[in-house]
Amino acid sequence: MVRRFEAAGFRAWPAETVAYDGAWVIRLTRGHPAKRLNSVNPLDPGDATDVAGRIERAAARFAEAGRPLTFRLSPLAGPHLTAFFDQRGWSRLSESVVMRARLADAPLDEAMSQIPFRDMARFVEAASALNGVDAAERAGLLGIVERIEPETGLFALQRSGRPIATAICVHDGDLAGLFEIATDALERGRGHGRRIVMSALKWARSRGAREGWLQVEADNVAAIGLYEQLGFSEIYRYHYRRPPGA
């Protein structure tokens, strides 16, 4: 199950370059600093050979790309890597929760039907404004969206031409992944997040998706509460590790 959603996540939010060292997937993206796009992702708990040497090789790749060496540890990483990092004082940061919901059980019939945006650049401008993304990173976000291969719906709620909520829904077979969910800080608590998530999932269900899924930071209590109301439940967690001083 974890492998399935990890693979879906890689397809839905593609890095600029991908390399492999055994069962470690090394994702790097010069145009965007997100840790998901710039991390080593171990995918086999049994792959524990020459850890120190492989970390050194990965560090060289990250240095060349101008990114801090970062490992993203899902349950597929296994306990040996956690012990290795703990013994050497690596920092632990940014725990996230992966959640899913059966779309047959979600209250989607009441959702507003919405046609996705066609203009990627315009959508990225709106999403960047809500997420506080500076101009230097907007081109990188546009590049990510352009690289997504599965069918993708770009959703935005606007008022008087001003964006108040955005979401990206990636329809990949029977899965619908949600990304870049954001609401204007002055508009929170008014149901906009719920509205746009339900519209995106309704669109994906009409295309054949059966399950919705998303990733949310573990300390975002308000967002987790909203997703639970919509039928989402936790399936696993992941976090990041960096060497001392990174």
NUVO-274032 format. One record per residue (C-alpha): x, y, z; residue in one letter. Coordinates in pm, whole numbers, plus 50000, padded with zeros to 5 digits. Layout:
XYZA
...
END
This chain:
500005000050000M
502785024450088V
504625016249764R
501465023549567R
501015058249713F
504715066549703E
504785058249332A
501635078949275A
503255107949456G
506345106749236F
504165107148923R
501905134549052A
504655158149170W
507585150948937P
511145161449006A
513325176748739E
515855148248756T
515615113448902V
518505089548970A
518705055949145Y
521225040949386D
519925006449463G
516405011749600A
517085048349679W
515335072849449V
517255105649432I
514995134449324R
516435168749247L
514835200349112T
516915231349053R
513865252848986G
512035246849314H
513305241849673P
510515218749801A
511945189950002K
509645165049826R
511385174649501L
514885175049649N
515355144049859S
516625108349871V
513685084149902N
514595048850020P
511995023949897L
513154990250034D
513624983350409P
516054955450321G
518404977250117D
520994984050388A
524344978850215T
527145005150212D
524925031950366V
527815055750442A
529255053350091G
525895058449924R
525175088750144I
528505103350033E
527565098349666R
524155113849723A
525735143449902A
527865150249595A
524755151149376R
523005175149610F
526045197749636A
526275199449257E
522585209249242A
522995235049518G
520595217349753R
521105205650116P
521355168150147L
517895156350256T
516425121750311F
512685116050304R
511825086050522L
508545067950470S
507865033650626P
509735019150325L
513035033050458A
513245007150733G
514615010051089P
518295006950994H
518405041350833L
516605057351126T
519165041951363A
522035052951137F
520845089051134F
520065089451507D
523555077051595Q
525125104651387R
522945133051512G
520975139951195W
518085164051249S
514485153151202R
512035177851048L
508695183150876S
506605152650957E
503705148150714S
500605126150712V
499395107550403V
495605103950403M
493095087350174R
489325085350129A
486985063149932R
485215086449691L
482075065049706A
481805074650075D
482675111750036A
479815137350025P
480525146849664L
476995147949525D
476475181249702E
479735195249562A
479815223149307M
480685210648958S
483625230948834Q
485545231348506I
489335230448563P
491525259548453F
493155255948113R
495705283848158D
498555268748363M
500435301548399A
497355319448530R
496655291548778F
500255291248902V
500045328848953E
496935324349169A
498335294849368A
501635313049423S
499845343749555A
497915323149811L
500975303249920N
503285333249940G
505585319549670V
507995346049549D
508465354449183A
511745335249162A
510005302349247E
506905306849031R
508645295348715A
509745264248904G
506175256849012L
504975261248656L
507635236548544G
506395210948797I
502795214148676V
503885211548313E
505805179148388R
502825161248543I
501955132748307E
498665119448452P
495475138948377E
495485170348589T
492725194048699G
493615229348813L
490955244549037F
490545279749172A
487835299449349L
487885336749279Q
486075367749391R
486215399349179S
489155384648991G
491085377449312R
491955341249400P
490615329249734I
491335291649711A
493265267849485T
493855230549445A
495505207049198I
493925172849143C
495985146248964V
493835118048825H
496005086948797D
493995055548725G
491725049549024D
493565075449237L
492995112849273A
495895131149439G
495385165949582L
498185191749586F
498695229149642E
495515232349849I
495485268049976A
493055294450099T
493565331850132D
494465339250496A
491675365050520L
489095340250387E
489785310250611R
487005294950814G
484375302350548R
484265268250379G
486355276750073H
488845248650132G
486095223050171R
484345236149860R
487355234249632I
488505200149757V
485035185549701M
484805200849353S
488215186549259A
487325151849388L
483955152849213K
485755160248887W
488185131448947A
485365107349033R
483675116148704S
486915106148530R
487015072048701G
488905078049026A
487815057249326R
490135070149598E
491305104849690G
494605110149867W
496735138849993L
499725148150207Q
499455173350489V
501905185350752E
501275167351080A
500975199651280D
498295214251051N
495455204851284V
492825225851108A
493485210350768A
493555174850907I
490225181351078G
488705193050749L
489965162650561Y
488645139250829E
485225155350793Q
485395146950422L
486145110350496G
489955110250482F
491945089350726S
495645085050792E
497465056550619I
501115064550698Y
503565092250778R
506925103950651Y
509535128850767H
512845143550656Y
516385139850790R
519405162050736R
523005158450856P
524295180451139P
524835216151025G
522775212650706A
END
